[in-house]
Amino acid sequence: MATKSITKTTFSLDKNTAAALCYVLGWVSGLVFLMVEKKDKTIRFHAMQSVLFFGGLTVLSFVPVIGWILSPFVMIVGFIVWLLALYKTYNGEDFELPIVGKIAKERA
């Protein structure tokens, strides 16, 4: 079991709390943390991963016909990943999604 970090961030939050908050409102909260947090690479990584994953799901759900058909599946997958991301990041575990995690790591 990972221990919680006590490092403070730009928002004066614990590092784990800030990383979890990157996922709370999907790509919106990820974008906020990405724009504001300039120092901590872990938080920037989780913010970028949130923007890429949840932003991608949002774009996919608006694609005509295919997006409309896949929308229920996309919502279920998004909800499961959202819960998992909140839980793992708050508990200080390393959490990297298969495809967007690599991209986020490069750009964070």
Number of C-alpha atoms within 10 A of each C-alpha: 6 9 9 15 13 11 11 14 18 14 11 9 14 16 23 24 20 24 29 23 24 29 29 16 14 23 23 17 18 28 21 15 26 21 12 11 16 13 10 15 13 17 26 26 25 29 30 27 31 32 25 21 21 22 17 13 19 18 10 16 20 13 13 9 10 11 17 14 12 14 18 12 13 17 14 11 12 17 14 10 16 19 12 14 25 19 14 16 25 19 18 18 15 11 15 16 14 8 11 17 19 13 15 21 16 10 12 17
